[in-house]
Amino acid sequence: MVTLFDSLQATAALRSAHPALIHQNDSIAYGALLAQARAAAGAMRECGVCTGDRVAIYADKRFEMVLAMLGASALGAVFVPVNPQLKPHQVMHILRDAEAKLLVTTGGRHDALCALEGTVPATLLLSDAGDRKERAAARWNERLAAAAPLECGASVVDSDLAAILYTSGSTGMPKGVMVTHRNLGSGAASVNQYLGNRPEEVILSLLPLSFDAGLSQLTTAIGIGATLVLLNFLTAAEVVRVCQKHGVTAMTAVPPLWHQLTAAAWPAEVAGRLRYFANTGGHMPATLLATLRALFVNANPYLMYGLTEAFRSTYLDPAEVDRRPNSIGKAVPNAQILVLRPDGSECDPGEHGELVHRGAFVTRGYWKDRERTEEKFRRLPAALMGPLGEEIAVWSGDIVHRDDEGFLYFVGRKDDLIKVSGYRISPTEIEEVVLATGLAREAAVIGVPHPTLGAEIVAFVVPADDQLHDVQVIQACKPRLPTYMVPARVVLLDALPRNGNGKFDRKQLAADLQARDSQTALVAEPA
């Protein structure tokens, strides 16, 4: 098996009648999913999609989104899942950067993109609730009904591109991470191994399919023949209802989602059905972990660490959670995790160094960005190379240390990226939006620790107008940024501190903010 489509064919041959996907009140079995994936591939082929072309998918979670990925995989094309929370200008950046041959999206989203840009790639339109508007773009259902289904998948090798996942870099707009068929297949096998997934599993899909951990749930479900329940998160109560209705046994989320879910009313039989829960996208506080374990009494907790450039890197065995709850564990199966000094030598136990990942999940680097690829994807030092010689590993940018027994602990980031609710956020991208509002002459953004979100976004602004209020900046950002990227706080300053290179001194801003908050807390204390 090479592609995700190949994996589907193998599973459908064994479990044709078993439910593959559930969405709202509908389900689709593996045999039917395969037939519809063939039809989707045929429709895309008639739209001119060929091997290597990029197919962008911009929609909420639904059957058609998965079918578009599978159809692209069958053609040997490259699927580009776009986070549905992104704003039109961010989506247009991705479409242009990926040079998308085809866009699969809904009518409302298509209209918003056209209003911004005027022209977008050739489009297959998914139905919107209550949508009756006539558009020139082709309709998904009509094309699938008329197209000749693809009989056999394209001839590709496992080092060919399967997907491009867009993630924030330390500067500017999102960068595309090039994911190969080998990355997807090997990653799914590894995750299924350490989580112990089985065909009877009913996995809840809470995370976006544009997020590496969310996509991993799809590939693992197809790889093992399990059932994946697609849910577009609205409320914690809805999650409970869906778990009850469909008998969910496995769930992966990020800390802010877990906080919301613990506040919901869980019937004992629903909570007791969960076999495991897995955390990704940030550190899980000890109090939150204790609450989840008391709620899901039969579930094993898996604390995971990963990065888009290499999917999953580490996990903590549930048997070790009580002994070392702050650890990110050890390497997942089929990966090796190194802790290296700047000179490339290995760190001693307890010594801080950069986490470096080698193995089958290391992606091909950044799409059309050789400079950044060469910076982060580098050859292993000669002393660490195996008998096969040169090998490319990925330098994570995360500082960790290892204890005497080999368990890893996260320390911090080398760069300025901010991690909020599992998303890596570029401060530069937010700064550009703040400046584009016309309210600021200068702007600098940092992240400060937050107990549930991981980090809170703080924008420091030199006002363009002396009458500016902080709330005006926040309100101006809301229509221009996804909710998770909108600054939680705005601090107005006369000038921004700069370092010796003339760049904004984010460390100084963070120190000044901490001092200011400490002083405010002292003043607020009762005498």
Backbone torsions as a table, in degrees:
resi	resn	phi	psi	omega
1	MET	NA	132.2	-179.1
2	VAL	-112.4	-51.2	-172.4
3	THR	-102.8	169.4	173.5
4	LEU	-61.7	-36.1	176.2
5	PHE	-63.6	-40.8	176.1
6	ASP	-59.7	-41.8	178.9
7	SER	-61.6	-41.1	177.3
8	LEU	-63.1	-43.2	179.7
9	GLN	-60.1	-42.8	-179.3
10	ALA	-64.8	-42.5	-179.6
11	THR	-69.2	-41.0	179.9
12	ALA	-63.3	-32.1	178.6
13	ALA	-66.2	-29.0	-178.3
14	LEU	-95.6	-31.4	-171.2
15	ARG	-136.5	53.3	-173.1
16	SER	-57.5	-38.8	-174.9
17	ALA	-92.3	-4.0	-176.9
18	HIS	-77.2	137.8	179.6
19	PRO	-60.1	127.7	177.4
20	ALA	-96.0	-48.9	-176.8
21	LEU	-130.5	144.3	172.0
22	ILE	-128.1	133.8	175.2
23	HIS	-142.3	119.2	-176.9
24	GLN	56.1	-118.0	-177.5
25	ASN	-100.3	8.0	-175.6
26	ASP	-113.1	152.5	174.0
27	SER	-139.0	158.7	179.1
28	ILE	-138.7	130.7	-178.8
29	ALA	-83.1	165.6	-175.7
30	TYR	-61.5	-39.2	178.8
31	GLY	-63.2	-43.9	178.8
32	ALA	-69.0	-35.7	178.2
33	LEU	-62.2	-40.9	178.1
34	LEU	-63.5	-44.2	179.9
35	ALA	-62.2	-42.7	-179.6
36	GLN	-70.9	-31.8	176.2
37	ALA	-65.6	-38.0	176.5
38	ARG	-63.5	-40.9	179.2
39	ALA	-66.7	-40.2	178.3
40	ALA	-62.6	-41.5	177.8
41	ALA	-62.4	-40.8	178.3
42	GLY	-62.9	-40.7	179.2
43	ALA	-65.9	-41.6	178.8
44	MET	-65.8	-38.5	178.2
45	ARG	-61.2	-40.0	178.2
46	GLU	-68.6	-21.3	174.7
47	CYS	-83.7	2.0	176.6
48	GLY	95.1	8.7	-179.0
49	VAL	-76.0	130.3	179.9
50	CYS	-124.6	173.6	176.9
51	THR	-54.0	130.6	178.5
52	GLY	91.1	-17.2	178.1
53	ASP	-68.4	154.7	178.8
54	ARG	-99.0	131.3	177.0
55	VAL	-114.9	112.4	-179.9
56	ALA	-89.9	139.7	-177.6
57	ILE	-127.2	113.8	-174.0
58	TYR	-125.6	91.4	-175.9
59	ALA	-163.1	167.0	171.9
60	ASP	-74.3	172.1	-178.8
61	LYS	-69.1	128.9	-179.5
62	ARG	-165.9	168.9	-179.7
63	PHE	-55.5	-43.1	-174.3
64	GLU	-62.2	-32.1	179.1
65	MET	-65.0	-44.3	177.8
66	VAL	-65.5	-42.1	179.5
67	LEU	-62.9	-36.0	177.4
68	ALA	-64.0	-40.1	176.7
69	MET	-63.7	-45.7	-178.3
70	LEU	-67.0	-39.7	178.2
71	GLY	-63.3	-43.3	176.8
72	ALA	-61.7	-42.6	179.1
73	SER	-60.9	-41.0	179.7
74	ALA	-62.5	-34.4	-179.6
75	LEU	-82.3	-8.0	-172.8
76	GLY	76.5	15.3	175.5
77	ALA	-83.3	175.1	-175.8
78	VAL	-113.1	117.0	179.7
79	PHE	-87.6	143.9	-177.1
80	VAL	-126.3	90.3	178.5
81	PRO	-73.9	129.2	-176.5
82	VAL	-108.9	129.1	-179.8
83	ASN	-57.1	122.1	-177.9
84	PRO	-66.2	-11.9	177.7
85	GLN	-81.3	-14.2	-176.9
86	LEU	-67.4	151.8	179.1
87	LYS	-85.1	160.1	-174.8
88	PRO	-52.5	-40.7	-177.9
89	HIS	-67.2	-31.4	176.8
90	GLN	-71.8	-39.3	178.7
91	VAL	-64.7	-43.5	179.8
92	MET	-62.5	-36.3	175.3
93	HIS	-58.8	-44.8	-179.1
94	ILE	-65.5	-43.9	-179.5
95	LEU	-61.5	-41.9	179.4
96	ARG	-70.1	-44.7	-176.4
97	ASP	-64.8	-42.4	-179.7
98	ALA	-76.8	-12.1	-175.0
99	GLU	52.9	53.9	-174.9
100	ALA	-62.8	130.1	176.7
101	LYS	-81.6	-30.5	-176.5
102	LEU	-143.4	142.5	175.3
103	LEU	-117.9	128.5	173.9
104	VAL	-108.8	116.5	-175.5
105	THR	-158.0	177.9	178.5
106	THR	-91.7	163.7	-178.8
107	GLY	-60.4	-43.6	-179.1
108	GLY	-63.1	-43.1	178.6
109	ARG	-67.4	-37.8	178.2
110	HIS	-61.4	-43.4	178.9
111	ASP	-60.8	-42.6	-178.8
112	ALA	-64.2	-38.3	178.4
113	LEU	-68.7	-42.6	179.7
114	CYS	-64.4	-36.3	179.4
115	ALA	-65.0	-31.4	-179.5
116	LEU	-81.4	-43.8	-168.2
117	GLU	-110.8	-28.7	-176.5
118	GLY	93.3	-48.9	178.3
119	THR	-127.2	140.2	176.8
120	VAL	-132.1	169.0	178.6
121	PRO	-61.0	165.3	172.4
122	ALA	-50.5	137.5	-167.5
123	THR	-128.9	138.8	165.6
124	LEU	-105.6	120.6	-173.9
125	LEU	-92.3	128.4	170.5
126	LEU	-87.1	156.2	-177.4
127	SER	-76.3	139.8	170.6
128	ASP	-100.5	151.5	175.7
129	ALA	-61.2	123.0	177.5
130	GLY	74.6	10.9	-177.2
131	ASP	-79.7	118.3	177.4
132	ARG	-122.2	4.3	-174.9
133	LYS	-72.3	137.8	177.4
134	GLU	-83.6	132.5	178.7
135	ARG	-133.8	156.1	-178.6
136	ALA	-74.0	-25.1	-176.7
137	ALA	-68.0	152.9	-177.6
138	ALA	-71.7	146.4	178.4
139	ARG	-90.2	135.9	-178.0
140	TRP	-55.4	-54.6	-175.2
141	ASN	-61.5	-39.6	-179.3
142	GLU	-66.6	-42.6	179.7
143	ARG	-65.5	-41.4	-179.9
144	LEU	-65.3	-37.7	-179.5
145	ALA	-68.0	-32.1	-174.8
146	ALA	-91.8	-20.3	-172.4
147	ALA	-78.7	150.4	171.9
148	ALA	-80.2	122.3	-177.6
149	PRO	-60.2	147.6	176.3
150	LEU	-71.7	128.8	-176.7
151	GLU	-82.2	-39.9	179.6
152	CYS	-141.7	152.3	-176.5
153	GLY	-70.7	161.7	-179.7
154	ALA	-67.4	156.1	177.6
155	SER	-86.1	106.4	178.8
156	VAL	-134.5	168.2	174.7
157	VAL	-115.8	164.7	-170.3
158	ASP	-70.4	-13.1	176.9
159	SER	-88.6	-3.0	176.0
160	ASP	-72.8	157.1	-179.7
161	LEU	-70.3	137.9	174.9
162	ALA	-108.9	-36.6	-174.1
163	ALA	-154.5	158.9	168.7
164	ILE	-123.3	120.4	179.1
165	LEU	-107.2	123.6	-177.3
166	TYR	-90.7	129.2	-178.3
167	THR	-138.9	153.1	-178.5
168	SER	-68.4	136.3	169.6
169	GLY	-96.2	179.6	-177.2
170	SER	-70.6	-18.5	177.3
171	THR	-135.7	145.2	168.7
172	GLY	71.4	-160.3	-175.0
173	MET	-72.8	166.7	-177.9
174	PRO	-57.5	149.0	177.6
175	LYS	-110.3	144.9	-179.6
176	GLY	-88.5	127.2	175.8
177	VAL	-93.8	125.7	-176.2
178	MET	-86.1	114.1	-175.6
179	VAL	-107.2	128.7	-178.7
180	THR	-93.5	168.3	174.8
181	HIS	-61.6	-36.7	177.9
182	ARG	-63.9	-42.1	177.7
183	ASN	-56.0	-48.6	-177.5
184	LEU	-64.4	-47.7	-176.5
185	GLY	-68.3	-46.0	-179.6
186	SER	-67.2	-38.1	178.4
187	GLY	-63.0	-42.3	179.3
188	ALA	-63.6	-42.7	-180.0
189	ALA	-63.4	-40.0	-179.8
190	SER	-65.4	-47.1	-178.6
191	VAL	-64.0	-43.6	178.5
192	ASN	-60.6	-34.8	-179.8
193	GLN	-67.1	-51.4	-173.4
194	TYR	-79.8	-25.6	174.7
195	LEU	-83.5	-14.2	-178.8
196	GLY	68.4	31.7	179.0
197	ASN	-60.9	148.6	-177.8
198	ARG	-138.2	163.8	-177.4
199	PRO	-58.8	-27.8	-178.2
200	GLU	-79.5	-3.1	-177.7
201	GLU	-65.3	141.5	171.3
202	VAL	-118.1	106.0	-170.6
203	ILE	-101.2	128.8	178.0
204	LEU	-88.5	125.9	178.0
205	SER	-95.4	98.1	179.1
206	LEU	-98.3	-33.4	-174.5
207	LEU	-83.3	152.3	178.7
208	PRO	-60.9	145.6	177.6
209	LEU	-73.2	-9.0	173.5
210	SER	-82.4	-10.4	-178.8
211	PHE	-93.0	135.4	-173.5
212	ASP	-56.7	-38.9	179.5
213	ALA	-70.1	-34.7	176.5
214	GLY	-67.5	-43.7	176.9
215	LEU	-63.3	-37.4	179.3
216	SER	-59.6	-34.7	178.3
217	GLN	-64.3	-36.9	176.6
218	LEU	-66.8	-48.1	-177.1
219	THR	-66.9	-35.5	178.2
220	THR	-70.0	-39.9	178.7
221	ALA	-61.5	-47.4	179.1
222	ILE	-64.9	-40.0	-177.9
223	GLY	-63.3	-34.3	-177.4
224	ILE	-101.2	-12.9	-178.3
225	GLY	83.9	26.5	179.1
226	ALA	-86.5	176.8	178.5
227	THR	-103.1	130.9	178.8
228	LEU	-110.9	124.5	179.5
229	VAL	-98.4	114.0	-178.5
230	LEU	-84.3	126.2	-179.6
231	LEU	-139.0	127.5	171.6
232	ASN	-91.7	107.7	-168.9
233	PHE	-61.2	127.4	173.8
234	LEU	-119.8	-57.3	-179.5
235	THR	-138.8	157.7	177.2
236	ALA	-64.1	-35.8	179.2
237	ALA	-61.5	-35.7	178.0
238	GLU	-66.8	-36.5	177.1
239	VAL	-61.6	-44.9	179.1
240	VAL	-60.9	-44.1	-178.6
241	ARG	-62.1	-42.5	-179.8
242	VAL	-67.2	-41.1	177.5
243	CYS	-61.3	-40.4	179.3
244	GLN	-67.5	-44.1	-176.0
245	LYS	-66.2	-39.0	-171.6
246	HIS	-109.1	2.3	176.5
247	GLY	67.3	46.7	-176.9
248	VAL	-63.5	135.6	-179.7
249	THR	-116.2	-10.0	-175.4
250	ALA	-147.8	141.9	-175.8
251	MET	-149.6	137.5	174.7
252	THR	-125.3	136.6	-179.2
253	ALA	-153.0	176.2	176.3
254	VAL	-105.0	159.4	-173.9
255	PRO	-50.4	-44.3	179.5
256	PRO	-60.5	-35.4	176.8
257	LEU	-67.8	-41.4	178.6
258	TRP	-60.1	-39.3	178.0
259	HIS	-59.1	-43.9	179.1
260	GLN	-65.5	-39.8	-175.9
261	LEU	-68.9	-32.4	179.5
262	THR	-69.5	-19.2	-179.8
263	ALA	-83.5	-9.5	-178.0
264	ALA	-82.9	163.1	177.7
265	ALA	-90.3	109.3	-177.9
266	TRP	-103.5	115.7	171.7
267	PRO	-58.7	143.7	-174.5
268	ALA	-57.9	-38.0	-177.4
269	GLU	-71.2	-27.5	178.5
270	VAL	-75.9	-48.4	178.8
271	ALA	-64.0	-35.8	-177.8
272	GLY	-72.3	-16.2	-179.4
273	ARG	-78.9	-19.8	-177.1
274	LEU	-67.9	124.9	-180.0
275	ARG	-87.2	-33.8	174.2
276	TYR	-153.8	155.6	167.1
277	PHE	-129.4	142.2	-175.7
278	ALA	-124.8	138.8	179.5
279	ASN	-110.6	138.9	176.2
280	THR	-144.6	172.8	173.0
281	GLY	77.5	13.5	178.5
282	GLY	149.8	163.1	-177.6
283	HIS	-67.8	135.9	175.4
284	MET	-93.9	117.4	178.8
285	PRO	-58.9	148.0	-176.9
286	ALA	-59.6	-38.8	-179.4
287	THR	-66.2	-38.4	178.3
288	LEU	-67.1	-42.5	178.3
289	LEU	-60.5	-42.8	179.3
290	ALA	-62.7	-40.1	178.7
291	THR	-63.8	-43.7	179.9
292	LEU	-64.9	-40.2	-179.5
293	ARG	-68.0	-33.7	176.6
294	ALA	-72.2	-29.4	-179.8
295	LEU	-79.1	-50.3	-178.2
296	PHE	-99.7	78.7	-166.5
297	VAL	-67.3	-23.9	-178.6
298	ASN	-101.3	5.8	-172.6
299	ALA	-98.2	137.9	171.1
300	ASN	-82.6	132.2	177.1
301	PRO	-88.6	128.6	176.2
302	TYR	-115.5	115.7	178.0
303	LEU	-98.3	117.6	-170.2
304	MET	-118.3	156.8	174.0
305	TYR	-134.5	137.6	177.3
306	GLY	-158.0	173.1	175.0
307	LEU	-144.8	146.3	-176.0
308	THR	-54.5	-34.4	-177.2
309	GLU	-68.5	-10.8	179.3
310	ALA	-151.3	22.3	-179.7
311	PHE	53.3	-125.0	-179.2
312	ARG	-85.1	139.4	177.5
313	SER	-115.8	-46.6	-177.0
314	THR	-139.1	160.9	170.0
315	TYR	-149.7	153.4	177.4
316	LEU	-100.2	121.1	176.9
317	ASP	-56.9	131.1	-179.7
318	PRO	-53.5	-28.8	180.0
319	ALA	-67.3	-16.1	-178.3
320	GLU	-100.8	-3.4	-172.5
321	VAL	-61.0	-42.0	-178.8
322	ASP	-69.0	-32.6	-177.3
323	ARG	-78.3	-34.7	-173.8
324	ARG	-147.2	65.6	-176.0
325	PRO	-64.4	-17.1	-179.9
326	ASN	-90.5	0.3	-177.7
327	SER	-84.5	149.2	171.1
328	ILE	-93.9	7.4	170.3
329	GLY	87.0	-147.8	179.7
330	LYS	-124.8	176.4	-176.7
331	ALA	-60.4	142.2	173.3
332	VAL	-69.7	162.7	178.0
333	PRO	-55.5	139.2	177.2
334	ASN	72.2	25.6	173.8
335	ALA	-139.3	152.9	171.6
336	GLN	-123.7	133.7	-179.7
337	ILE	-113.5	124.1	179.1
338	LEU	-110.6	152.3	173.4
339	VAL	-118.8	110.6	-169.0
340	LEU	-118.6	148.0	172.1
341	ARG	-78.7	167.2	178.0
342	PRO	-56.0	-27.9	-179.6
343	ASP	-85.2	2.6	177.3
344	GLY	91.6	-3.7	177.9
345	SER	-83.7	158.1	-176.5
346	GLU	-78.9	140.7	178.5
347	CYS	-75.8	151.4	172.3
348	ASP	-79.1	161.1	174.8
349	PRO	-53.5	134.2	179.9
350	GLY	86.2	-11.3	-179.1
351	GLU	-89.8	134.3	-179.2
352	HIS	-76.0	137.3	177.1
353	GLY	-158.0	178.1	-178.0
354	GLU	-86.9	136.2	176.9
355	LEU	-74.5	124.6	-180.0
356	VAL	-122.8	129.3	-173.9
357	HIS	-110.6	128.8	173.3
358	ARG	-125.3	150.9	177.7
359	GLY	134.2	-166.1	-169.9
360	ALA	-70.2	-15.7	-175.4
361	PHE	-93.9	-5.7	179.6
362	VAL	-65.6	121.1	-175.1
363	THR	-78.3	-177.7	-173.1
364	ARG	-86.5	0.2	-178.6
365	GLY	107.0	-160.0	-174.3
366	TYR	-101.6	133.2	-178.1
367	TRP	-59.6	122.3	176.5
368	LYS	56.4	32.5	179.8
369	ASP	-141.0	76.6	-176.0
370	ARG	-64.8	-39.7	-176.6
371	GLU	-61.2	-47.3	-179.2
372	ARG	-70.3	-34.1	177.1
373	THR	-62.0	-47.3	-178.6
374	GLU	-66.4	-24.4	178.2
375	GLU	-74.2	-37.3	-172.7
376	LYS	-104.1	-28.5	179.9
377	PHE	-107.1	106.0	-171.6
378	ARG	-133.0	161.8	176.2
379	ARG	-67.0	142.9	173.7
380	LEU	-66.6	148.1	174.3
381	PRO	-57.1	148.5	-175.1
382	ALA	-54.2	-38.0	-177.3
383	ALA	-66.2	-19.9	-176.9
384	LEU	-103.2	-4.4	-178.6
385	MET	-73.6	144.9	176.3
386	GLY	-79.7	-173.4	-177.5
387	PRO	-67.2	-15.5	-179.3
388	LEU	-83.6	-4.4	175.0
389	GLY	92.2	-143.6	-171.0
390	GLU	-59.3	140.3	179.0
391	GLU	-148.8	139.7	178.5
392	ILE	-92.3	130.6	174.7
393	ALA	-120.4	170.0	179.0
394	VAL	-112.4	127.3	175.7
395	TRP	-88.2	116.7	-167.8
396	SER	-72.8	-27.7	-170.8
397	GLY	83.3	-0.6	178.7
398	ASP	-99.5	135.5	178.4
399	ILE	-95.4	128.8	-178.1
400	VAL	-137.1	173.3	167.1
401	HIS	-142.2	162.1	-176.3
402	ARG	-119.3	139.7	177.3
403	ASP	-86.4	-176.8	-175.7
404	ASP	-65.3	-21.5	-179.3
405	GLU	-98.1	4.6	174.9
406	GLY	92.0	4.6	178.7
407	PHE	-82.6	140.5	-174.0
408	LEU	-98.2	150.4	179.9
409	TYR	-135.4	130.5	-179.6
410	PHE	-76.9	136.7	179.6
411	VAL	-111.7	-48.7	-178.7
412	GLY	173.3	-175.1	-178.9
413	ARG	-101.7	149.2	173.3
414	LYS	-81.1	-31.5	-174.5
415	ASP	-103.8	-169.3	-174.6
416	ASP	-94.4	5.0	-178.9
417	LEU	-58.3	143.7	179.4
418	ILE	-110.5	132.5	179.6
419	LYS	-109.1	112.7	-178.5
420	VAL	-125.0	123.7	177.0
421	SER	52.3	34.5	179.0
422	GLY	89.6	-11.7	179.4
423	TYR	-91.7	136.4	170.2
424	ARG	-88.8	127.1	-171.3
425	ILE	-121.2	133.3	176.5
426	SER	-83.3	121.5	176.7
427	PRO	-62.2	-32.3	-179.1
428	THR	-62.5	-39.5	-179.3
429	GLU	-62.8	-40.3	178.5
430	ILE	-69.3	-40.6	179.0
431	GLU	-59.5	-40.2	179.5
432	GLU	-64.2	-37.2	178.6
433	VAL	-68.8	-42.8	178.6
434	VAL	-59.4	-44.0	179.7
435	LEU	-66.6	-35.0	-179.1
436	ALA	-67.8	-18.9	177.5
437	THR	-69.6	-19.1	-177.3
438	GLY	81.4	2.5	-177.8
439	LEU	-88.3	-15.7	-172.6
440	ALA	-125.9	143.1	171.0
441	ARG	-86.5	-35.2	175.6
442	GLU	-142.0	153.5	178.6
443	ALA	-151.1	140.6	174.7
444	ALA	-138.2	139.9	-174.6
445	VAL	-123.3	138.3	174.5
446	ILE	-134.3	169.2	171.7
447	GLY	-114.0	137.7	176.3
448	VAL	-119.8	149.4	-176.1
449	PRO	-55.8	140.4	178.1
450	HIS	-135.8	136.7	-172.2
451	PRO	-65.6	-27.3	-178.1
452	THR	-114.1	-34.2	-176.6
453	LEU	-86.0	-14.6	-172.6
454	GLY	94.1	-53.1	175.5
455	ALA	-148.1	155.3	176.4
456	GLU	-116.1	135.3	-177.9
457	ILE	-84.7	126.4	177.6
458	VAL	-121.5	126.8	178.2
459	ALA	-106.6	128.2	174.8
460	PHE	-101.6	125.9	-170.0
461	VAL	-129.1	132.0	167.3
462	VAL	-94.7	110.4	-170.8
463	PRO	-65.4	146.0	171.1
464	ALA	-80.6	-16.4	-177.9
465	ASP	-135.8	132.2	-178.3
466	ASP	-62.4	-19.1	-177.2
467	GLN	-90.7	5.3	-175.6
468	LEU	-65.8	139.6	173.2
469	HIS	-111.9	149.4	-176.8
470	ASP	-58.8	-37.2	-177.6
471	VAL	-64.2	-27.6	179.0
472	GLN	-64.6	-37.9	179.0
473	VAL	-65.6	-45.1	-179.6
474	ILE	-62.0	-45.3	-179.4
475	GLN	-64.4	-35.4	179.8
476	ALA	-71.0	-27.1	-179.6
477	CYS	-79.3	-27.3	-172.3
478	LYS	-58.0	-45.3	179.1
479	PRO	-75.8	-9.2	-175.3
480	ARG	-103.3	-12.6	-175.1
481	LEU	-135.3	149.5	170.1
482	PRO	-59.1	155.8	-175.7
483	THR	-54.3	-41.1	-175.4
484	TYR	-70.6	-12.1	179.7
485	MET	-101.7	-7.4	-178.5
486	VAL	-73.0	130.4	179.2
487	PRO	-56.6	135.1	175.7
488	ALA	-79.8	-28.9	-179.7
489	ARG	-138.0	148.7	174.4
490	VAL	-127.6	128.9	178.2
491	VAL	-114.1	122.6	-179.5
492	LEU	-90.9	129.1	-177.6
493	LEU	-130.4	157.3	175.0
494	ASP	-75.9	-31.0	179.5
495	ALA	-156.6	155.0	178.0
496	LEU	-100.2	136.0	178.2
497	PRO	-68.6	147.0	179.6
498	ARG	-128.7	152.0	177.3
499	ASN	-88.7	-174.2	-176.1
500	GLY	-63.6	-21.0	178.8
501	ASN	-89.6	2.3	-179.9
502	GLY	84.2	1.4	179.5
503	LYS	-86.8	158.7	176.7
504	PHE	-58.7	135.0	-179.1
505	ASP	-91.6	89.1	-176.6
506	ARG	-67.3	-34.0	178.2
507	LYS	-63.9	-39.1	178.3
508	GLN	-67.1	-40.4	177.7
509	LEU	-60.6	-43.1	179.8
510	ALA	-64.4	-41.5	179.5
511	ALA	-65.9	-41.9	179.4
512	ASP	-64.4	-39.7	-179.8
513	LEU	-65.8	-42.3	179.3
514	GLN	-61.8	-42.6	178.5
515	ALA	-64.1	-41.1	179.8
516	ARG	-64.2	-44.0	-179.5
517	ASP	-66.2	-37.7	178.4
518	SER	-64.8	-41.4	178.8
519	GLN	-64.8	-40.6	178.5
520	THR	-63.1	-39.9	179.8
521	ALA	-65.8	-38.5	178.9
522	LEU	-64.8	-42.5	-179.9
523	VAL	-65.0	-34.0	-176.6
524	ALA	-76.5	-19.2	-178.2
525	GLU	-66.8	138.7	178.1
526	PRO	-68.3	147.2	-179.0
527	ALA	-68.0	NA	NA
